[in-house]
Amino acid sequence: MKPKIAIFALLALFCIAAFASGAPWYKWKNRFDGTLLCAQISPGEAWIKFQGPYMESRCRKPGNPQ
């Protein structure tokens, strides 16, 4: 019985993952020297979200990825 439950759980996991979308990219600005960086998550405490969201890693196409 346990193998059937494991197979069902894996299939459910793959079905959920099929509907997941990518995370948006943001431009982050360093508070101290003004350096700009494009990343999906905060690079650290010295960085503030400057612009975004963007669809790709170059931070040129505005919008949320789908």
C-alpha positions in Angstrom: 0.0 0.0 0.0 2.9 2.4 0.8 4.3 2.4 -2.8 0.9 3.5 -4.1 0.8 6.4 -1.7 4.4 7.4 -2.7 3.5 7.3 -6.4 0.4 9.4 -5.8 2.4 11.9 -3.8 5.0 12.2 -6.6 2.3 12.7 -9.2 0.6 15.4 -7.2 3.9 17.2 -6.7 4.6 17.2 -10.4 1.1 18.5 -11.2 1.6 21.4 -8.8 5.0 22.2 -10.2 3.6 22.4 -13.7 1.6 25.4 -12.7 4.4 27.3 -11.0 5.8 30.4 -12.6 9.2 32.1 -12.4 10.0 34.7 -9.8 10.3 38.3 -10.9 13.6 40.1 -11.1 14.3 43.5 -9.5 16.9 46.2 -9.7 18.6 46.6 -6.3 20.6 49.7 -5.4 23.4 49.8 -2.9 22.7 52.4 -0.1 26.4 53.3 0.2 27.9 53.6 -3.3 24.8 53.6 -5.6 25.8 50.4 -7.4 22.9 48.8 -9.3 22.3 45.0 -9.4 19.6 42.8 -11.0 18.5 39.9 -8.8 15.4 37.9 -7.8 16.1 38.2 -4.0 17.8 40.8 -1.9 21.6 40.6 -2.0 21.9 41.8 1.6 21.1 44.5 4.1 22.9 47.3 2.3 20.6 46.9 -0.7 17.2 48.5 -1.4 14.7 47.6 -4.1 15.1 50.3 -6.7 12.9 49.3 -9.7 10.9 46.3 -10.9 9.5 43.8 -11.4 11.2 42.6 -14.6 10.7 39.4 -16.7 14.3 38.5 -17.3 17.8 38.6 -15.7 18.9 41.7 -17.5 16.2 43.8 -16.0 15.1 45.3 -19.4 11.6 43.8 -20.0 9.1 45.1 -17.4 6.5 42.7 -16.0 6.0 39.5 -14.1 7.1 36.2 -15.7 4.4 33.8 -16.4 
